[in-house]
Amino acid sequence: MRRVSIRLVALPAALLLLAACTTGVDDPAKDPGGSGGPSGAAGSIPRPAACDGDNPYVAVALPNLTNPYYIAMKRGFEEAGTEAGFNVEVQIADDNDATQLAQAQTMLQKQPCAFVLNAVKSEPGAAIVKAANDAGVPVFTVNVILSDEALTDQNATIVQYLGADNVAGGRQSAEAVLRDFGADAELKIGFITEPDEVPVLLRDQGFKDAIAANPNAAVVAEVDGNVKQDDSMTATTELLTGNPDVNVLFASTGPAAYGALQAIQTQGKDVKVYGFCASEEPLTEAYPFCVAQEPESYGRQVIGQIKDWLGGATPQAEILCPLKEFITGQTPAPGEVG
């Protein structure tokens, strides 16, 4: 198992947060991304000349600022970057793959020390990694897991992935359903998901694996909420119209949870929503359980990982962070988001 050696010169806040996350790699053969995954040994990671100057330039690419998740993550990158003595530039792609690639190419022309990518989508993000590889810039990925197949096709490699333990988050949600309804309750479940994002698919799989403990539970419909509140509301409305017997909804993202709650309220449905938290949305009888990521801490941790690497540490290939649980009567804070 490859583990990072935490140096005392790293950010104190980042170190505290890192203690809550674990490596998801048991051996080198299980690197995320397979042949296109993390580059492995420290000696194989390129070290641009910019890394040895004052205030090393770190480029960060994020999908949008409409989701509170990315507002919190941007703050984490910028604040931790300043504390670490980095010059951090964050570009926002407005959920457009082509825009993100163009922004990445522009930042790469500035010869950054490191490139941090939260891709808009899992497959197109591989082209950005390839562009950074060609420029000799190491890539640290966060939140959105890149497609193994796309990385292999591009002959592209990343240094590290850091994000939520998505499978565990799905499993936690299903276990909450089983607790609330009973181990053998009749369950007709609908998913508001996003089939083009690997982390969301992992959440879905974690839920399905755990809910299978109940032989009377069935996932009867899955719709694409596109990680957008309005799209999720429309998709949920269509799901409930076509499947009036659904009594549980699993929202794979925060925006999906918002949209699902709006849909059941508009239709007056007695349906309960579980899944990944909608930031600042109170948990109620209709919304009894959610799990939350802490994206501000992810931004801080990635900066801490880059700082440690520059100090001589070997980055872990994968860092998975646990999710916070919320129940009825509680409310996730602005930085606690699905």
C-alpha positions, 0 to 999 in steps of 0.5 A, a space after each residue: 500500500 502506498 501511503 503519504 508521509 505527512 510532513 510537519 510543514 504542511 497546512 495544519 488545517 489540511 492535516 486535521 482533515 486528512 486524518 478523517 480520510 483513508 487510502 482506497 488503494 490496497 496495492 499498486 495493481 488496484 490503482 484507480 484509473 487502471 493503466 490510465 490511473 495514477 502515475 505511482 512512484 514519486 520519481 515518475 511524477 513530473 516536477 515543473 520548474 514553476 514548482 521551485 519558484 516563489 509562490 508556485 502557480 497552481 491551476 484549478 478547473 471546476 465545473 460551476 458555481 451554481 452548485 453550493 458544493 463548488 462555491 465551498 470547494 473554491 473557497 477551500 482551494 483559495 484560502 488553503 492556497 494562500 496559507 501554503 504560499 501558492 498562487 492559485 487560479 480557479 477557472 469555472 467552466 459553466 458545466 461545459 466540457 469544451 469550455 473547461 478544456 479551453 480554460 485548461 489549455 490557457 492555464 497550461 500555457 502559464 506553466 503551472 506547478 500542478 493542475 487540479 481537475 474537477 471535471 465537468 464529466 468523467 469521460 471528457 475530462 481525460 482530454 484535459 489530463 492528456 493536455 497536462 501530461 503533454 505539458 509535463 504538469 502533474 494532475 491531481 483530481 478531485 470529486 469527479 472520478 475520471 473514466 478508466 477507459 477514457 484515460 486509457 484511450 488518451 494514454 493519460 495518467 493522474 497523480 491522485 484522486 481525492 473525494 468522498 467514499 461514494 459507495 459508502 454514501 449510497 450504502 449509508 442511505 440504503 441502510 437508513 431506508 431499511 431502518 426506517 421502513 423495516 427490513 422486509 417492507 414493500 419498497 418501490 424505489 426511484 433513482 434521480 441520478 446522473 449516468 455520465 458521472 462515475 461518482 454518482 454511479 458508485 453511489 447508486 451501486 452502493 445503495 443497490 448493494 445494501 438495499 438488496 438485503 430486503 427481498 421486497 425492495 425493488 428499484 423500479 425507475 431511474 431518471 437523469 437529474 443532470 446534477 441540476 435542481 430544475 432538471 431533477 424536479 422535472 425528471 422526478 415529476 415524470 418518474 412519479 407520474 409513470 410510477 405512482 407506486 414509488 414510495 422511496 426516492 434516492 437522490 444521488 446528488 444535492 441538486 437531485 434532492 432539491 428537485 425531488 423534494 420540490 416534485 413531491 411537494 408539488 404533487 402532494 405525494 407521500 414519498 420519502 427522499 433519501 440520499 446526498 444532502 441538499 445544502 441548508 435544506 432542513 431534514 423533515 419527515 419527507 426527507 428523513 436522512 442524507 449524507 454530506 460531503 465537505 467540499 471546502 475540506 477537499 480543496 484544502 486537502 488537495 492543496 495539502 497533498 501538493 504541498 507535501 509532494 513538493 516537500 518530498 512525499 509520495 502522494 497516495 493514489 486515492 484518498 476517500 473521505 467519509 460522509 456526514 450523516 443528517 437525520 430529521 430535525 437537523 440541517 446541513 451547513 452551507 459547506 455540507 453538500 451532496 
